[in-house]
Amino acid sequence: MNEVLKNMMTRRSIRSYTDRQISEEDLNTILSAAINAPSGMNLQTWHFTAITNAEILNRINKSIKAAFTRSTDSRLQERGHNENYCCYYHAPTLIIVSNEPTQWWAPMDCACALENIFLAATSLGIGSCWINQLGQTCDDPEVRSLLTELGIPSSHKVYGCAALGYASPESCIKEKKLKEHTISIIR
């Protein structure tokens, strides 16, 4: 199996990280992979915000938790009140992927970019995990204020984030069990 396919087949979500920060060179390589993803009509209306500052990551988590406490969903309320909850699993780096919601292909563009981020990270020995919580809460006034402060365009919606870092030795990496009957080939 070639290295590209092997990388795709072995990538798994990591939910426990060491404190070791990824290098600036690796972060730039990962961001380069993101901006080289396909985009609708090649308009590239997306924006990538990489955060390596632990204090800002903590502020993001607190803001999301506060938004969760205001939710009508009991599961989100529970997370919002849980002092140990961290939406990005304490990864040392978070990449926020946003886009113009007026573009109907915006979510797909961001999904392609996020997949490139995950595959690039895996190829560099860096763990990753898709993070949805900021996308769920980006319209909350407190969260939106923080996003604006971080330079995310006010017209953008967050479609997903990538937690990045080195897997903790205690990290539980599950074997992927492929669901049957998910492929049809018509000849």
N, C-alpha and C positions, 0 to 999 in steps of 0.2 A: 504494500500500500504506500502511495507517495505521501510526503510530509504534510501536504495541504489536507488531504483526506484524513490522515491520521489525527491531525490537529482538530478537525471538525468532529470526528468520532469520539475523541477522548475528553473534550471540553465538558466540565461540570461546574455547577454553581457552588461557590465557596461562601460559607456563612460564618466563618471564624478565621480571623486574621491576626498576624503578628503586628507589632508596632512599626516594623521596618517599612520606611517609605520607599516607593518606587523611584527610580532615578529620573531626572529631568529628561534625559535622552530617551528612556523607555516611554515616558509619558508623551513626549513629542511624536514618537513612532506610532503610538496607539492613536493619538489625535489625527495623525496623517492618514492612518487607515480609515478613521471615521469619515473624514472629508472626501475620501476617495470612494465611498459607497455610492451606489446608484441613487439618483434623485429624480423625481418627476420632471420631465422636460429639461433636465439638467439645470433647473433654476437654483438649486442649493439654497433654499430659503431657511435652512436650519441654523441653529447656533449651538455651540458646545462651550460649556463653562466647566473648567476643571478646577477642583478645590482640593488643596493639600493642607490647608490651615486647619488644625484640630479645633481651634476655638470657633471658627465659622461652621465647621461640620456639626459641632455641638449645638450651635444656635439654630441650624437648620432642623436638627432632630427635635429640639425643644419647641420650635415653631410648628412642626408637623404634629407633635404630640398635643399641643394646645388646640390645634384645629380638630384633632380627633376627639378631644373632650367635648367639643361643640357639635359633634355628629349625632345623628339619630340612630346610627348603627351601633348596637351594643358591643360588638367585637372591636370596633374602632375606639369606642369610649374606654373599653378595658385597656387597650394598648396605650391610649393617651394618659391614663392614670397609673400605668406601670412604670415605676422609677427605673427599672432595668431595661426597658425597651429601647432599642436603638435601630432605627429603620435601615441603616446602612451597615449594620453588623460590626461597627467600629473599624471599618476599613480605613486605611490612612488616606485614600484618595477617592473622590466621588466626581464623576463626570455627569453633568446635567445636560440632557439633550432636549432642546426646545425647537419649536417651529411655528410658523404662521398658521393658525387654525383655519384661515380662509382658504387655504390650499387643500383640496379634498385628499390629496395624496400625502399630506404632512405626516400622519401616523406611520405610513408605510416607509417613507423616507427615513424617519427616525429609527424604525425597527431595523432597517438595513444597516444604518450607521452603527447602531448598538451591537448588532451581530458582528460587524467588522471589528468593533472595539473588543468584544469578548474573544474573538479568534486571534487577534493580534496579541492580546494579553496572554492568552494560553501559549502562543508560540514563543513568548519571552519568559515563560515560567511564572507568570503572574496570575493569581486567582481573580475571579470576577463573579459578580452576581447582578442580575437585573433587579432594579429597585423601582417599585411603582408608587410609593407613598407620596412623593412630591407631585406626581401627576394627578393623584387623587385630591390633593389639597391646594394646588397652585392658584385657585381662584379665591381661596380664603384671604380676606384683606390683610391679615398679619403675615401670612406666608408670601403673598404677592408683594408686600412692602419689602420684605427681605430679598426676594428675587430681583426686584428692581434695584435695590442697593448693590446687589452682586453683578449688575450689568446685563441681566437677562432682559431682552427687549420687552417692553410692557405689552406689546401686541402678541407676544408668544405664549403658547401653552406648553407646559412640560409634558413630554410624551414618554419619558422614561429616564432612568439614571443607571450608571454603571458604577458599582462599588469595585474598587481595585486594590489589591495588596497581595502579600504573600500568605499562603495558607498556614494557619496555625498547625503545629504538629498534632494537636488533638482534633483537628478538623475531620468531621465525618463526611467522607466522599462516598455517596451512595452509588452502587452499581446501577446503571440505567437499564430498566426493564422495558423493552420495546413492546408496545401494544400491538396485538395482532389485528389483521384486517384493516390496516390504515392505508394500504397501497392497492390501487387497481391499475392494471395495465391492459389497455384495449388495443388490440392489433387488427 
